[in-house]
């Protein structure tokens, strides 16, 4: 595939940091993106899908930000406090070295929804260093005006929908809209900024240096205790654990939902229209996350997600897409209307900026396989599923047996019409096959003759219509000759042997057509129109699927090289966006759960193959 070069002129827009030049902090309710320049340019309060407070990532002029940096020329390095989600941004200047310690306190009951705080500790570790701060919130995606007033030594930012309190240990001035501060720290000195949500039932709180220290220690302890449950002891411990910590940050503790990514409208192509809101619970993505976390030994997250399904997903009221929607709000809501925000220019002029997601109404049959496979693994590695959950699962399988042969929009949520996607059929097979395994293992009641008949019919259908003699490979949709990296899941899902001749020739065909130096494109939109304009980058989950498929096929050294190459495309913190652009830049929403869970799976299987 040819790389798209139309955006070259905008890649260097100095108003925007590259997407990958960010770190992530969070408190299991929401997150903030902190640039390597010390600026928070994405932050929604009080939860992932709330309207933004800082969104300069989507509009450098109007979006709002929290700037904090050395007030002299500097260079920076950014890293995580070891085994935590506490982010350190270090400034190196001629007269000193300083750092910002950014975190959202996590302690005690993580299911409490209203408690929310963002803390920025500034310290000078060598010499003397001047700093500057600018707090410029723009509430509701910069659609609501706000006022600033001083009360009890603190600043109160008040908008119609949200009130925030800024606490600072150094003097801060305001002009009725924004707050500014300039201060100098000598070696060993500290300053603290804390941004708190104020609402009924939550009183104003100060944040003296001692309190910030206590919260820092508690938050470090929380993350390290959580990570200590990991069972991974393989070759890539650091990057696997960073992926696990990232997946944990994408969980919404009050309900157990897991968002696909914490951002909206970061472009899959600079200047193009492929900009989507990912701050919701995709059944597919969340189910795969459960699989990855279970592999590492984290069973509580699987239990929490099962609780999300129990509480919020009604299987007895099938909609146009069947018993399951493809996605839900983090609170379980089913209505996610898509809206464009024309007043925001988008990241590096990539319009439109969207909130909500119209794909919620699509039919995507593969989600049933992803979900039931995660339940199968939860039953195997976690807690045996209950009788009520088995009844629900049986209802899903019966529905799949009835509807598996329908055309759908497919795993990539194309907007070019429904097709008979091979991957959708594959995952319908997975749904039935995994349910049969659970029934046999547990001796549970099931309509086995019907399930077996449907499972085998799907298998034959894929072999007959999903295979191209000319391409010598499995294809994107039936009776066509377009390749799709989604079929890399075939051996991973145990549909076909990883050394089956048909599969090995498919692997070669994919390598020739969709792989570029170990990076994998989803498909070629020129050969398979998806209803949108323009090309896109390589899709990182597919690159890790490719690694795993190579390893399972016995091409272990090739798999290891592809994996190590993929690791070089991570950002400086080990984080990945959805895609990799043609010059190696991160593209799409960031960081993306899909990519990190696939990294974990690939590392596990490659470790096993290497022995």
C-alpha positions as CSV (number, residue, x, y, z in Angstrom):
1,X,0.0,0.0,0.0
2,X,1.2,3.5,-0.7
3,X,1.6,5.9,2.2
4,X,-0.5,9.0,2.3
5,X,1.6,12.2,2.0
6,X,-1.0,14.9,1.8
7,X,-0.5,15.9,5.5
8,X,3.2,16.6,5.4
9,X,2.7,20.3,5.6
10,X,0.8,20.1,8.8
11,X,2.8,17.5,10.7
12,X,5.0,20.2,12.0
13,X,2.3,22.6,13.3
14,X,4.2,24.0,16.4
15,X,0.9,24.7,18.2
16,X,0.4,20.9,18.7
17,X,2.7,18.4,20.3
18,X,2.8,15.0,18.4
19,X,0.1,12.7,19.8
20,X,2.9,10.4,21.1
21,X,4.5,13.2,23.1
22,X,2.1,12.6,26.0
23,X,1.8,10.7,29.2
24,X,-1.3,9.5,30.9
25,X,-2.5,9.9,34.5
26,X,-5.8,8.9,35.9
27,X,-7.9,7.8,38.9
28,X,-10.1,5.0,37.5
29,X,-12.8,7.6,36.7
30,X,-11.1,9.9,34.2
31,X,-7.6,10.7,32.8
32,X,-5.5,13.6,31.8
33,X,-2.9,13.8,29.0
34,X,0.3,15.6,30.0
35,X,2.6,16.7,27.2
36,X,6.4,16.5,27.4
37,X,6.3,20.3,27.7
38,X,4.4,20.0,31.0
39,X,1.0,21.1,29.6
40,X,-2.2,19.2,30.4
41,X,-4.0,19.5,27.1
42,X,-6.7,16.9,27.5
43,X,-8.8,16.5,30.7
44,X,-12.5,15.6,31.2
45,X,-14.1,16.0,34.6
46,X,-15.4,14.1,36.5
47,X,-15.3,11.0,34.1
48,X,-14.0,9.8,30.8
49,X,-17.0,10.8,28.7
50,X,-17.7,14.1,30.5
51,X,-17.3,17.4,28.5
52,X,-13.7,18.5,28.4
53,X,-12.1,21.1,30.7
54,X,-8.8,21.2,28.9
55,X,-8.9,20.3,25.2
56,X,-6.1,22.2,23.5
57,X,-5.2,18.9,22.0
58,X,-8.3,19.4,19.8
59,X,-8.0,23.2,19.4
60,X,-4.8,24.9,20.4
61,X,-6.4,28.4,20.6
62,X,-9.9,27.6,22.0
63,X,-9.6,24.3,23.8
64,X,-8.1,25.3,27.1
65,X,-5.0,23.9,29.0
66,X,-3.1,23.8,32.2
67,X,0.5,24.9,31.4
68,X,3.3,24.3,33.9
69,X,6.9,24.6,32.9
70,X,10.3,26.0,33.6
71,X,10.4,29.8,32.8
72,X,13.7,29.6,31.0
73,X,15.0,27.6,28.0
74,X,14.9,23.9,28.8
75,X,14.9,20.4,27.5
76,X,12.7,17.7,29.0
77,X,12.4,14.0,29.7
78,X,9.3,12.2,30.8
79,X,8.9,8.9,32.6
80,X,6.7,7.1,35.1
81,X,7.6,6.6,38.7
82,X,8.5,2.9,38.6
83,X,5.6,0.5,38.6
84,X,3.0,3.2,38.9
85,X,0.8,5.6,36.9
86,X,2.5,8.6,38.5
87,X,4.1,10.7,35.7
88,X,7.3,12.7,36.1
89,X,8.2,15.5,33.6
90,X,11.8,16.6,34.2
91,X,13.1,20.0,33.0
92,X,16.8,20.5,32.4
93,X,18.0,24.1,32.2
94,X,21.4,25.9,32.6
95,X,20.9,26.9,36.2
96,X,19.0,23.8,37.5
97,X,16.9,20.7,37.1
98,X,13.3,20.6,38.1
99,X,10.4,18.2,37.7
100,X,6.6,18.0,37.8
101,X,5.0,15.0,39.5
102,X,1.5,14.6,38.0
103,X,-1.0,12.2,39.5
104,X,-4.6,11.7,40.4
105,X,-4.9,10.3,43.9
106,X,-6.2,6.7,44.1
107,X,-6.8,5.4,47.6
108,X,-9.5,3.6,49.6
109,X,-12.8,3.0,47.8
110,X,-12.1,3.2,44.1
111,X,-15.8,2.7,43.3
112,X,-16.8,6.1,44.7
113,X,-17.9,8.2,41.7
114,X,-17.8,11.8,43.0
115,X,-14.3,12.0,44.6
116,X,-12.0,13.6,42.1
117,X,-8.7,15.5,42.3
118,X,-5.7,16.3,40.1
119,X,-2.4,17.1,41.8
120,X,0.7,18.6,40.3
121,X,3.8,18.7,42.5
122,X,6.7,20.8,41.4
123,X,10.2,20.5,42.8
124,X,13.7,21.7,42.1
125,X,16.1,18.8,42.4
126,X,19.3,20.7,41.5
127,X,20.3,24.4,41.5
128,X,17.6,27.1,41.2
129,X,14.8,27.2,38.6
130,X,12.0,29.7,37.8
131,X,8.6,28.3,36.8
132,X,5.4,29.6,35.3
133,X,1.9,28.3,35.4
134,X,-1.3,29.1,33.3
135,X,-4.6,27.5,34.2
136,X,-7.0,28.2,31.4
137,X,-10.1,25.9,31.5
138,X,-12.6,26.0,28.7
139,X,-15.7,24.1,30.0
140,X,-18.0,21.9,27.9
141,X,-15.6,21.6,24.9
142,X,-15.1,25.4,25.1
143,X,-18.9,26.0,24.7
144,X,-19.6,27.4,28.2
145,X,-18.3,30.6,29.6
146,X,-17.0,30.7,33.2
147,X,-16.1,33.1,36.0
148,X,-13.2,33.1,38.5
149,X,-13.4,34.3,42.1
150,X,-11.2,34.0,45.1
151,X,-12.5,32.4,48.2
152,X,-10.6,31.5,51.3
153,X,-7.3,31.9,49.5
154,X,-8.3,29.5,46.7
155,X,-9.5,30.2,43.2
156,X,-13.0,29.0,42.1
157,X,-13.6,28.4,38.4
158,X,-17.4,28.3,37.9
159,X,-19.4,27.3,34.8
160,X,-23.1,26.4,34.4
161,X,-22.2,22.6,34.5
162,X,-19.0,22.3,36.6
163,X,-17.2,24.1,39.4
164,X,-13.4,23.5,40.0
165,X,-11.2,24.8,42.8
166,X,-7.6,25.6,42.3
167,X,-5.4,25.2,45.4
168,X,-1.8,26.4,45.2
169,X,1.0,26.7,47.7
170,X,2.5,29.6,45.7
171,X,0.7,33.0,44.9
172,X,-1.7,32.9,41.9
173,X,-3.3,35.8,40.2
174,X,-6.4,35.8,37.9
175,X,-8.0,38.1,35.4
176,X,-11.6,36.8,35.8
177,X,-11.0,34.0,33.3
178,X,-7.6,32.4,33.7
179,X,-5.1,32.1,36.5
180,X,-1.3,32.7,36.3
181,X,1.6,32.2,38.6
182,X,5.4,32.8,38.5
183,X,7.6,31.4,41.2
184,X,11.2,30.3,41.8
185,X,12.3,27.1,43.6
186,X,15.7,26.4,45.0
187,X,17.1,22.9,45.4
188,X,14.9,20.8,47.6
189,X,11.9,23.2,47.6
190,X,8.4,22.1,46.5
191,X,5.2,23.8,45.2
192,X,1.8,22.2,44.8
193,X,-1.2,22.8,42.5
194,X,-4.3,20.9,43.1
195,X,-7.5,21.0,41.0
196,X,-10.6,19.8,42.7
197,X,-14.2,19.3,41.6
198,X,-16.6,21.1,43.8
199,X,-20.2,19.7,44.1
200,X,-22.8,19.1,46.7
201,X,-21.5,16.8,49.3
202,X,-17.9,17.5,48.6
203,X,-16.5,20.3,50.6
204,X,-13.6,22.6,49.6
205,X,-10.3,21.0,50.5
206,X,-6.8,22.6,50.8
207,X,-3.7,20.8,49.7
208,X,-0.7,21.7,51.8
209,X,2.6,20.2,51.0
210,X,2.2,17.5,53.7
211,X,-1.2,16.4,52.3
212,X,0.2,16.2,48.8
213,X,3.1,14.1,50.1
214,X,0.6,11.7,51.8
215,X,-1.5,11.4,48.6
216,X,1.6,10.8,46.5
217,X,2.7,8.0,48.8
218,X,-0.7,6.5,48.9
219,X,-1.1,6.6,45.1
220,X,2.3,5.0,44.5
221,X,1.4,2.3,47.0
222,X,-1.9,1.7,45.3
223,X,-0.4,1.1,41.9
224,X,2.5,-1.0,43.1
225,X,0.2,-3.2,45.2
226,X,-2.1,-3.7,42.2
227,X,0.8,-4.5,39.8
228,X,2.3,-7.0,42.3
229,X,-0.5,-9.4,41.5
230,X,0.9,-9.9,37.9
231,X,2.0,-13.4,37.1
232,X,4.1,-12.4,34.1
233,X,7.7,-13.3,34.4
234,X,8.7,-13.2,30.7
235,X,11.3,-11.4,28.7
236,X,9.3,-8.2,28.2
237,X,8.3,-7.5,31.8
238,X,8.6,-3.7,31.7
239,X,6.5,-3.1,28.5
240,X,3.9,-5.8,29.4
241,X,3.4,-4.2,32.9
242,X,3.2,-0.8,31.4
243,X,0.5,-2.1,29.1
244,X,-1.3,-3.6,32.1
245,X,-1.1,-0.4,34.0
246,X,-2.5,1.4,31.0
247,X,-5.5,-1.0,30.6
248,X,-6.2,-0.5,34.3
249,X,-6.2,3.3,33.8
250,X,-8.9,2.8,31.2
251,X,-11.3,1.1,33.6
252,X,-14.2,3.0,35.1
253,X,-14.2,1.7,38.7
254,X,-17.8,2.8,39.7
255,X,-19.3,0.4,37.1
256,X,-16.5,-1.9,35.9
257,X,-16.7,-0.7,32.3
258,X,-13.5,-0.4,30.2
259,X,-13.2,2.4,27.6
260,X,-11.6,1.7,24.2
261,X,-9.5,4.9,24.6
262,X,-9.7,8.0,26.8
263,X,-9.8,10.6,23.9
264,X,-12.0,11.6,21.1
265,X,-11.3,12.7,17.5
266,X,-7.6,12.2,17.4
267,X,-7.2,11.6,13.7
268,X,-6.3,8.3,11.9
269,X,-5.0,10.6,9.2
270,X,-3.8,14.1,9.7
271,X,-6.3,16.5,8.1
272,X,-8.8,13.7,7.3
273,X,-12.3,12.9,8.5
274,X,-11.5,9.5,10.3
275,X,-11.9,11.0,13.8
276,X,-14.1,9.2,16.3
277,X,-15.1,9.3,20.0
278,X,-13.7,6.2,21.8
279,X,-14.6,7.1,25.4
280,X,-17.1,4.3,25.6
281,X,-17.3,0.6,26.5
282,X,-17.0,-1.5,23.3
283,X,-18.1,-5.0,24.1
284,X,-15.3,-6.4,21.9
285,X,-12.5,-4.2,23.3
286,X,-13.5,-4.7,26.9
287,X,-13.8,-8.5,26.4
288,X,-10.4,-8.7,24.9
289,X,-9.1,-6.5,27.8
290,X,-10.6,-9.1,30.2
291,X,-8.7,-11.8,28.4
292,X,-5.4,-9.9,28.6
293,X,-5.8,-9.1,32.3
294,X,-6.8,-12.6,33.1
295,X,-3.6,-13.9,31.4
296,X,-1.6,-11.7,33.8
297,X,-3.5,-12.9,36.8
298,X,-5.9,-9.9,37.4
299,X,-9.2,-11.5,38.1
300,X,-10.9,-8.5,39.8
301,X,-11.1,-6.6,36.6
302,X,-12.8,-9.5,34.9
303,X,-15.3,-9.8,37.8
304,X,-16.0,-6.0,37.6
305,X,-16.7,-6.2,33.9
306,X,-19.0,-9.2,34.4
307,X,-20.7,-7.0,37.0
308,X,-21.1,-4.2,34.4
309,X,-22.8,-6.7,32.1
310,X,-25.1,-7.9,34.8
311,X,-26.1,-4.4,35.9
312,X,-26.3,-2.6,32.6
313,X,-26.8,-4.9,29.7
314,X,-30.3,-6.2,29.2
315,X,-30.2,-9.4,27.2
316,X,-34.0,-9.9,27.3
317,X,-34.7,-6.8,25.2
318,X,-33.1,-7.4,21.8
319,X,-32.6,-4.3,19.7
320,X,-31.9,-3.9,15.9
321,X,-28.4,-5.3,16.5
322,X,-29.5,-8.3,18.7
323,X,-29.3,-8.8,22.4
324,X,-26.0,-6.8,22.6
325,X,-25.1,-3.3,21.4
326,X,-21.6,-3.0,20.1
327,X,-20.9,-0.3,22.8
328,X,-22.4,1.3,25.9
329,X,-21.7,4.4,27.9
330,X,-19.5,3.8,31.0
331,X,-22.6,4.1,33.1
332,X,-24.3,1.5,30.9
333,X,-26.4,4.0,28.9
334,X,-27.3,2.8,25.4
335,X,-27.9,6.1,23.7
336,X,-24.7,7.7,22.4
337,X,-25.8,10.3,19.8
338,X,-23.0,11.5,17.5
339,X,-22.5,15.2,17.3
340,X,-19.9,17.4,15.5
341,X,-18.3,20.4,17.2
342,X,-17.6,22.8,14.3
343,X,-16.2,25.5,16.6
344,X,-13.1,23.3,17.3
345,X,-10.5,23.0,14.6
346,X,-9.4,19.5,15.5
347,X,-6.0,18.2,16.1
348,X,-3.7,19.8,13.6
349,X,-6.8,21.0,11.6
350,X,-8.2,17.5,11.4
351,X,-12.0,18.1,11.2
352,X,-14.6,17.2,12.3
353,X,-14.3,16.9,16.1
354,X,-17.0,14.4,17.1
355,X,-18.6,13.5,20.4
356,X,-20.8,10.4,20.7
357,X,-20.6,7.6,18.2
358,X,-23.2,6.7,15.6
359,X,-21.7,3.3,15.2
360,X,-23.6,2.3,18.4
361,X,-26.5,1.3,16.1
362,X,-24.4,-1.0,13.9
363,X,-24.7,-4.8,13.7
364,X,-21.4,-6.4,14.4
365,X,-21.7,-10.1,14.9
366,X,-18.1,-10.6,16.0
367,X,-18.9,-9.1,19.5
368,X,-20.6,-12.3,20.5
369,X,-17.5,-14.3,20.0
370,X,-15.3,-11.8,21.8
371,X,-17.7,-11.7,24.8
372,X,-18.3,-15.4,25.1
373,X,-14.6,-16.2,24.7
374,X,-13.9,-13.9,27.7
375,X,-16.6,-15.6,29.7
376,X,-15.2,-18.9,28.9
377,X,-11.7,-17.8,30.1
378,X,-13.2,-16.2,33.2
379,X,-14.9,-19.5,34.0
380,X,-11.6,-21.3,33.4
381,X,-9.1,-18.9,35.2
382,X,-11.3,-16.9,37.4
383,X,-14.6,-17.8,39.1
384,X,-17.0,-20.5,37.7
385,X,-19.9,-18.6,36.1
386,X,-23.2,-18.7,37.9
387,X,-26.4,-20.5,36.8
388,X,-28.0,-17.1,35.9
389,X,-25.0,-16.1,33.8
390,X,-25.1,-19.5,32.0
391,X,-28.8,-18.9,31.1
392,X,-27.8,-15.5,29.7
393,X,-24.9,-16.9,27.8
394,X,-27.2,-19.7,26.4
395,X,-29.6,-17.0,25.2
396,X,-26.8,-15.3,23.3
397,X,-25.7,-18.5,21.7
398,X,-29.2,-19.3,20.6
399,X,-29.5,-15.9,19.0
400,X,-26.1,-16.4,17.2
401,X,-27.3,-19.8,15.9
402,X,-30.3,-18.0,14.4
403,X,-28.5,-14.9,13.0
404,X,-24.9,-15.8,12.2
405,X,-25.5,-15.7,8.4
406,X,-26.6,-12.1,8.3
407,X,-24.4,-9.4,6.6
408,X,-23.1,-6.8,9.1
409,X,-20.8,-3.8,9.3
410,X,-17.9,-5.8,10.6
411,X,-15.2,-5.4,13.2
412,X,-13.8,-2.2,11.6
413,X,-17.2,-0.4,11.8
414,X,-17.1,0.5,8.1
415,X,-19.7,3.0,6.9
416,X,-19.9,1.6,3.4
417,X,-22.8,-0.9,4.0
418,X,-23.2,-4.4,5.4
419,X,-21.2,-7.3,3.9
420,X,-20.7,-10.9,4.7
421,X,-17.4,-10.4,6.6
422,X,-15.3,-13.5,7.2
423,X,-14.2,-12.2,10.6
424,X,-17.8,-11.8,11.7
425,X,-18.5,-15.5,10.8
426,X,-15.3,-16.6,12.5
427,X,-16.3,-15.0,15.8
428,X,-19.8,-16.4,15.6
429,X,-18.1,-19.8,15.4
430,X,-16.0,-18.8,18.4
431,X,-19.2,-17.8,20.3
432,X,-20.8,-21.2,19.8
433,X,-17.6,-23.3,20.2
434,X,-16.6,-21.7,23.5
435,X,-20.1,-22.1,24.9
436,X,-20.0,-25.7,24.0
437,X,-16.7,-26.1,25.9
438,X,-18.2,-24.5,29.0
439,X,-21.3,-26.8,28.8
440,X,-19.1,-29.9,28.5
441,X,-16.6,-28.9,31.2
442,X,-19.3,-28.0,33.7
443,X,-22.1,-30.4,32.7
444,X,-24.4,-27.5,32.0
445,X,-27.7,-27.8,30.1
446,X,-27.5,-26.8,26.4
447,X,-29.1,-27.5,23.1
448,X,-26.0,-29.2,21.9
449,X,-27.3,-30.7,18.7
450,X,-28.5,-27.3,17.5
451,X,-25.3,-25.6,18.6
452,X,-23.1,-28.2,16.9
453,X,-25.1,-28.0,13.7
454,X,-24.6,-24.2,13.6
455,X,-21.0,-24.3,14.5
456,X,-20.2,-26.8,11.8
457,X,-22.3,-24.8,9.2
458,X,-20.3,-21.7,9.9
459,X,-17.0,-23.6,9.5
460,X,-18.1,-25.0,6.2
461,X,-19.4,-21.6,5.1
462,X,-16.0,-19.9,5.8
463,X,-14.1,-22.6,4.1
464,X,-16.3,-22.5,1.0
465,X,-16.9,-18.7,0.6
466,X,-14.2,-17.1,2.7
467,X,-11.3,-18.6,0.7
468,X,-9.9,-17.2,-2.5
469,X,-8.2,-19.7,-4.8
470,X,-6.6,-16.9,-6.8
471,X,-5.1,-15.2,-3.7
472,X,-4.5,-18.5,-1.9
473,X,-5.8,-16.9,1.2
474,X,-8.8,-16.2,3.4
475,X,-10.4,-12.9,2.5
476,X,-12.2,-9.9,4.0
477,X,-15.7,-10.9,2.9
478,X,-17.3,-13.8,1.2
479,X,-16.9,-14.5,-2.5
480,X,-14.5,-11.5,-3.0
481,X,-10.7,-11.1,-3.4
482,X,-9.8,-8.4,-0.8
483,X,-7.5,-9.2,2.1
484,X,-8.1,-8.1,5.7
485,X,-5.7,-8.4,8.6
486,X,-8.7,-9.4,10.9
487,X,-8.3,-12.9,9.6
488,X,-5.1,-13.1,11.6
489,X,-7.4,-14.1,14.4
490,X,-8.2,-17.4,12.8
491,X,-5.3,-19.4,14.4
492,X,-5.4,-17.3,17.5
493,X,-9.1,-18.3,18.0
494,X,-8.2,-21.9,17.2
495,X,-10.5,-22.0,14.2
496,X,-7.6,-23.3,12.0
497,X,-4.3,-24.9,12.8
498,X,-1.5,-22.4,12.8
499,X,0.4,-24.7,10.4
500,X,-2.5,-25.6,8.1
501,X,-1.4,-25.1,4.5
502,X,-4.3,-22.9,3.8
503,X,-3.4,-20.7,6.8
504,X,0.3,-20.6,5.9
505,X,-0.5,-19.4,2.4
506,X,-2.9,-16.8,3.9
507,X,-0.1,-15.6,6.2
508,X,2.2,-15.2,3.2
509,X,-0.5,-13.3,1.2
510,X,-1.1,-10.9,4.1
511,X,2.6,-10.4,4.5
512,X,3.0,-9.5,0.8
513,X,-0.1,-7.2,0.6
514,X,-0.6,-5.6,4.0
515,X,2.7,-5.7,5.9
516,X,5.3,-2.9,5.7
517,X,8.4,-3.6,7.8
518,X,6.4,-5.6,10.4
519,X,3.6,-2.9,10.5
520,X,0.3,-4.2,9.3
521,X,-2.5,-2.3,7.6
522,X,-6.1,-3.4,8.3
523,X,-7.1,-3.5,4.6
524,X,-6.7,-1.4,1.5
525,X,-9.7,1.1,1.4
526,X,-9.1,1.6,-2.3
527,X,-9.9,-2.1,-3.0
528,X,-12.5,-2.3,-0.2
529,X,-14.3,1.1,0.1
530,X,-15.4,1.8,3.6
531,X,-17.5,4.9,3.1
532,X,-14.7,7.3,4.1
533,X,-12.1,9.3,2.2
534,X,-8.4,8.8,2.3
535,X,-5.8,6.3,3.6
536,X,-4.9,5.6,7.1
537,X,-1.8,4.4,9.1
538,X,-1.0,0.8,10.0
539,X,-3.2,-0.6,12.7
540,X,-1.2,-1.6,15.8
541,X,-3.4,-4.4,17.1
542,X,-3.0,-6.1,13.7
543,X,0.8,-5.8,13.9
544,X,0.7,-7.6,17.3
545,X,-1.7,-10.2,15.9
546,X,0.8,-10.8,13.1
547,X,3.5,-11.4,15.6
548,X,1.4,-14.0,17.4
549,X,0.4,-15.7,14.1
550,X,4.0,-15.9,13.1
551,X,5.0,-17.4,16.4
552,X,2.2,-20.0,16.3
553,X,3.2,-20.9,12.7
554,X,6.7,-21.8,13.9
555,X,8.3,-18.7,12.4
556,X,9.6,-17.7,15.8
557,X,12.7,-15.7,14.9
558,X,10.6,-13.7,12.3
559,X,8.0,-13.2,15.0
560,X,10.5,-12.0,17.5
561,X,12.0,-9.5,15.1
562,X,8.6,-8.1,14.2
563,X,7.7,-7.8,17.9
564,X,11.0,-6.0,18.7
565,X,10.4,-3.6,15.8
566,X,6.9,-2.9,17.1
567,X,8.3,-2.0,20.5
568,X,10.4,0.7,18.8
569,X,7.2,2.4,17.6
570,X,5.9,2.9,21.2
571,X,6.2,6.4,22.6
572,X,8.8,7.3,25.2
573,X,6.7,5.8,27.9
574,X,5.7,2.6,26.2
575,X,2.3,3.8,25.1
576,X,0.6,3.3,21.7
577,X,-2.2,5.1,19.9
578,X,-4.5,3.2,17.5
579,X,-2.2,3.5,14.4
580,X,1.3,4.2,13.3
581,X,1.7,6.8,10.5
582,X,4.0,6.5,7.5
583,X,6.7,8.5,9.3
584,X,6.4,6.4,12.5
585,X,4.1,8.9,14.3
586,X,1.3,7.9,16.6
587,X,-2.2,8.4,15.0
588,X,-5.7,7.9,16.3
589,X,-7.0,8.0,19.8
590,X,-4.4,7.6,22.5
591,X,-3.6,5.4,24.3
592,X,-5.7,2.6,22.8
593,X,-6.7,-0.4,24.8
594,X,-6.9,-2.7,21.7
595,X,-3.2,-2.2,21.0
596,X,-2.0,-2.8,24.6
597,X,-4.0,-5.9,25.1
598,X,-2.7,-7.3,21.9
599,X,0.9,-6.5,23.0
600,X,0.3,-8.5,26.2
601,X,-1.1,-11.5,24.3
602,X,1.8,-11.4,21.7
603,X,4.4,-11.2,24.5
604,X,2.9,-14.2,26.3
605,X,2.8,-16.4,23.2
606,X,6.2,-15.4,21.9
607,X,7.7,-16.1,25.3
608,X,6.1,-19.6,25.1
609,X,7.4,-20.2,21.6
610,X,10.9,-19.1,22.5
611,X,10.9,-21.5,25.5
